[in-house]
Amino acid sequence: MSQVATLRGPRAVVLADLIPGALARDVLLVAGGAGFVGLLAQVAVPIPGTPVPITGQTLGVLLIGAAFGWRRAAATIALYAIVGLAGVPWFADGKSGYATASFGYVIGFFLAATAAGWLAERGADRTILKALPAMLVAEVIIYAAGLPWLAVAAGLSFSETLSKGLVPFLLGDAVKAALAAGLLPAAWALTRRK
């Protein structure tokens, strides 16, 4: 099997590896995953006083990261970002381009999905007790990239950045991390039954 023609390399199995047809599978997963994140970005709830809405993107990023492995996850979120930068309005609130207050979170999605995939390749998606810390690490990475961008793009002080870009999202992101941490081991359990 050619390692060059696919996004696979020597590593542990992740959920996406259970689908047959390496190259076609990888292309479809990357394109479908980018579309999935773009679709979840449209599930947006504006929060008064902040330029960043609550979206479903984070859940998609966590699931794609862990289910796809780091290589496919990186390719997926890179495709999502590139297509959005090219003008497709599928970032939060139907926006595109980098001149938005929330684009730093998109950069964080790339890093977080890659990290979640790397951790999943080391078994962090097999049980809830392993998956939850992995999902929380990915969430922290999203904030680490998103908050500085928000501060600069919106001209916010440190305390304003935390109150507008972090605090309103903590509960929702904790729920998304818990949901992802529960869904991944459940998916593994289903594959073992077949």
Contacts in CASP RR format, 6 or more apart in sequence:
PFRMAT RR
TARGET T0000
AUTHOR 0000-0000-0000
METHOD contacts of the structure
MODEL  1
MSQVATLRGPRAVVLADLIPGALARDVLLVAGGAGFVGLLAQVAVPIPGT
PVPITGQTLGVLLIGAAFGWRRAAATIALYAIVGLAGVPWFADGKSGYAT
ASFGYVIGFFLAATAAGWLAERGADRTILKALPAMLVAEVIIYAAGLPWL
AVAAGLSFSETLSKGLVPFLLGDAVKAALAAGLLPAAWALTRRK
1 22 0 8 1.000
3 9 0 8 1.000
3 10 0 8 1.000
5 22 0 8 1.000
5 23 0 8 1.000
6 22 0 8 1.000
6 23 0 8 1.000
6 26 0 8 1.000
7 26 0 8 1.000
7 30 0 8 1.000
7 71 0 8 1.000
7 72 0 8 1.000
7 75 0 8 1.000
8 17 0 8 1.000
8 22 0 8 1.000
8 26 0 8 1.000
8 71 0 8 1.000
9 71 0 8 1.000
11 69 0 8 1.000
11 121 0 8 1.000
12 121 0 8 1.000
12 122 0 8 1.000
12 123 0 8 1.000
14 66 0 8 1.000
14 67 0 8 1.000
14 68 0 8 1.000
14 69 0 8 1.000
14 117 0 8 1.000
14 120 0 8 1.000
14 121 0 8 1.000
14 125 0 8 1.000
15 66 0 8 1.000
15 67 0 8 1.000
15 68 0 8 1.000
15 125 0 8 1.000
15 184 0 8 1.000
15 187 0 8 1.000
15 188 0 8 1.000
15 191 0 8 1.000
16 25 0 8 1.000
16 29 0 8 1.000
16 67 0 8 1.000
16 68 0 8 1.000
16 69 0 8 1.000
16 72 0 8 1.000
18 191 0 8 1.000
19 25 0 8 1.000
19 29 0 8 1.000
26 72 0 8 1.000
26 75 0 8 1.000
29 68 0 8 1.000
29 72 0 8 1.000
29 76 0 8 1.000
30 72 0 8 1.000
30 75 0 8 1.000
30 76 0 8 1.000
30 79 0 8 1.000
31 79 0 8 1.000
32 76 0 8 1.000
33 64 0 8 1.000
33 68 0 8 1.000
33 76 0 8 1.000
33 80 0 8 1.000
34 76 0 8 1.000
34 77 0 8 1.000
34 79 0 8 1.000
34 80 0 8 1.000
34 83 0 8 1.000
35 80 0 8 1.000
35 90 0 8 1.000
36 60 0 8 1.000
36 64 0 8 1.000
37 57 0 8 1.000
37 60 0 8 1.000
37 61 0 8 1.000
37 64 0 8 1.000
37 76 0 8 1.000
37 77 0 8 1.000
37 80 0 8 1.000
37 109 0 8 1.000
38 57 0 8 1.000
38 80 0 8 1.000
38 90 0 8 1.000
38 91 0 8 1.000
39 90 0 8 1.000
40 55 0 8 1.000
40 56 0 8 1.000
40 57 0 8 1.000
40 59 0 8 1.000
40 60 0 8 1.000
41 55 0 8 1.000
41 56 0 8 1.000
41 57 0 8 1.000
41 90 0 8 1.000
41 91 0 8 1.000
41 92 0 8 1.000
41 94 0 8 1.000
42 55 0 8 1.000
42 90 0 8 1.000
42 94 0 8 1.000
43 55 0 8 1.000
43 56 0 8 1.000
44 53 0 8 1.000
44 54 0 8 1.000
44 55 0 8 1.000
44 56 0 8 1.000
44 92 0 8 1.000
44 93 0 8 1.000
44 94 0 8 1.000
45 53 0 8 1.000
45 54 0 8 1.000
45 55 0 8 1.000
46 53 0 8 1.000
46 93 0 8 1.000
47 53 0 8 1.000
47 54 0 8 1.000
47 168 0 8 1.000
49 164 0 8 1.000
50 164 0 8 1.000
50 165 0 8 1.000
50 168 0 8 1.000
51 101 0 8 1.000
51 102 0 8 1.000
51 150 0 8 1.000
51 154 0 8 1.000
51 164 0 8 1.000
52 92 0 8 1.000
52 101 0 8 1.000
52 102 0 8 1.000
52 105 0 8 1.000
52 150 0 8 1.000
52 164 0 8 1.000
52 165 0 8 1.000
52 169 0 8 1.000
53 92 0 8 1.000
53 93 0 8 1.000
53 102 0 8 1.000
54 168 0 8 1.000
54 169 0 8 1.000
54 172 0 8 1.000
55 92 0 8 1.000
56 176 0 8 1.000
57 92 0 8 1.000
57 105 0 8 1.000
57 109 0 8 1.000
58 109 0 8 1.000
58 139 0 8 1.000
58 142 0 8 1.000
58 173 0 8 1.000
58 176 0 8 1.000
59 176 0 8 1.000
59 179 0 8 1.000
59 180 0 8 1.000
60 180 0 8 1.000
61 77 0 8 1.000
61 109 0 8 1.000
61 112 0 8 1.000
61 113 0 8 1.000
61 116 0 8 1.000
61 138 0 8 1.000
61 142 0 8 1.000
62 112 0 8 1.000
62 113 0 8 1.000
62 116 0 8 1.000
62 135 0 8 1.000
62 138 0 8 1.000
62 139 0 8 1.000
62 176 0 8 1.000
62 177 0 8 1.000
62 180 0 8 1.000
63 180 0 8 1.000
63 183 0 8 1.000
63 184 0 8 1.000
64 73 0 8 1.000
64 76 0 8 1.000
64 77 0 8 1.000
64 113 0 8 1.000
65 72 0 8 1.000
65 73 0 8 1.000
65 76 0 8 1.000
65 112 0 8 1.000
65 113 0 8 1.000
65 114 0 8 1.000
65 116 0 8 1.000
65 117 0 8 1.000
65 120 0 8 1.000
65 138 0 8 1.000
66 73 0 8 1.000
66 116 0 8 1.000
66 117 0 8 1.000
66 119 0 8 1.000
66 120 0 8 1.000
66 124 0 8 1.000
66 125 0 8 1.000
66 131 0 8 1.000
66 134 0 8 1.000
66 135 0 8 1.000
66 180 0 8 1.000
66 184 0 8 1.000
67 120 0 8 1.000
67 125 0 8 1.000
67 184 0 8 1.000
67 187 0 8 1.000
68 76 0 8 1.000
68 113 0 8 1.000
68 117 0 8 1.000
69 116 0 8 1.000
69 117 0 8 1.000
69 118 0 8 1.000
69 120 0 8 1.000
69 121 0 8 1.000
70 113 0 8 1.000
70 114 0 8 1.000
70 115 0 8 1.000
70 116 0 8 1.000
70 117 0 8 1.000
70 118 0 8 1.000
70 120 0 8 1.000
70 121 0 8 1.000
73 113 0 8 1.000
73 114 0 8 1.000
73 116 0 8 1.000
73 117 0 8 1.000
74 110 0 8 1.000
74 113 0 8 1.000
74 114 0 8 1.000
76 113 0 8 1.000
77 106 0 8 1.000
77 109 0 8 1.000
77 110 0 8 1.000
77 113 0 8 1.000
77 114 0 8 1.000
78 110 0 8 1.000
80 90 0 8 1.000
80 106 0 8 1.000
80 109 0 8 1.000
81 106 0 8 1.000
81 107 0 8 1.000
81 109 0 8 1.000
81 110 0 8 1.000
83 90 0 8 1.000
84 90 0 8 1.000
84 91 0 8 1.000
84 96 0 8 1.000
84 97 0 8 1.000
85 96 0 8 1.000
85 97 0 8 1.000
85 98 0 8 1.000
86 96 0 8 1.000
87 96 0 8 1.000
87 97 0 8 1.000
88 96 0 8 1.000
89 95 0 8 1.000
89 96 0 8 1.000
90 96 0 8 1.000
91 97 0 8 1.000
91 100 0 8 1.000
91 102 0 8 1.000
91 103 0 8 1.000
91 106 0 8 1.000
92 100 0 8 1.000
92 102 0 8 1.000
92 105 0 8 1.000
95 102 0 8 1.000
97 103 0 8 1.000
99 153 0 8 1.000
100 153 0 8 1.000
101 149 0 8 1.000
101 150 0 8 1.000
101 153 0 8 1.000
101 154 0 8 1.000
102 146 0 8 1.000
102 149 0 8 1.000
102 150 0 8 1.000
103 149 0 8 1.000
103 153 0 8 1.000
104 145 0 8 1.000
104 146 0 8 1.000
104 148 0 8 1.000
104 149 0 8 1.000
104 150 0 8 1.000
105 142 0 8 1.000
105 145 0 8 1.000
105 146 0 8 1.000
105 149 0 8 1.000
105 150 0 8 1.000
107 145 0 8 1.000
107 146 0 8 1.000
107 149 0 8 1.000
108 141 0 8 1.000
108 142 0 8 1.000
108 144 0 8 1.000
108 145 0 8 1.000
108 146 0 8 1.000
109 142 0 8 1.000
111 141 0 8 1.000
111 142 0 8 1.000
111 144 0 8 1.000
111 145 0 8 1.000
112 138 0 8 1.000
112 139 0 8 1.000
112 141 0 8 1.000
112 142 0 8 1.000
113 138 0 8 1.000
115 137 0 8 1.000
115 138 0 8 1.000
115 141 0 8 1.000
116 124 0 8 1.000
116 134 0 8 1.000
116 135 0 8 1.000
116 137 0 8 1.000
116 138 0 8 1.000
119 125 0 8 1.000
119 134 0 8 1.000
119 137 0 8 1.000
119 138 0 8 1.000
120 134 0 8 1.000
120 184 0 8 1.000
123 130 0 8 1.000
124 130 0 8 1.000
124 131 0 8 1.000
124 133 0 8 1.000
124 134 0 8 1.000
125 131 0 8 1.000
125 134 0 8 1.000
125 184 0 8 1.000
125 185 0 8 1.000
125 188 0 8 1.000
126 184 0 8 1.000
126 185 0 8 1.000
126 188 0 8 1.000
127 185 0 8 1.000
128 181 0 8 1.000
128 182 0 8 1.000
128 185 0 8 1.000
131 180 0 8 1.000
131 181 0 8 1.000
131 182 0 8 1.000
131 184 0 8 1.000
131 185 0 8 1.000
132 177 0 8 1.000
132 178 0 8 1.000
132 181 0 8 1.000
134 181 0 8 1.000
135 176 0 8 1.000
135 177 0 8 1.000
135 178 0 8 1.000
135 180 0 8 1.000
135 181 0 8 1.000
136 177 0 8 1.000
138 177 0 8 1.000
139 173 0 8 1.000
139 174 0 8 1.000
139 176 0 8 1.000
139 177 0 8 1.000
142 173 0 8 1.000
143 166 0 8 1.000
146 165 0 8 1.000
147 161 0 8 1.000
147 162 0 8 1.000
147 165 0 8 1.000
147 166 0 8 1.000
150 156 0 8 1.000
150 161 0 8 1.000
150 164 0 8 1.000
150 165 0 8 1.000
151 157 0 8 1.000
151 158 0 8 1.000
151 160 0 8 1.000
151 161 0 8 1.000
154 161 0 8 1.000
154 164 0 8 1.000
156 164 0 8 1.000
END
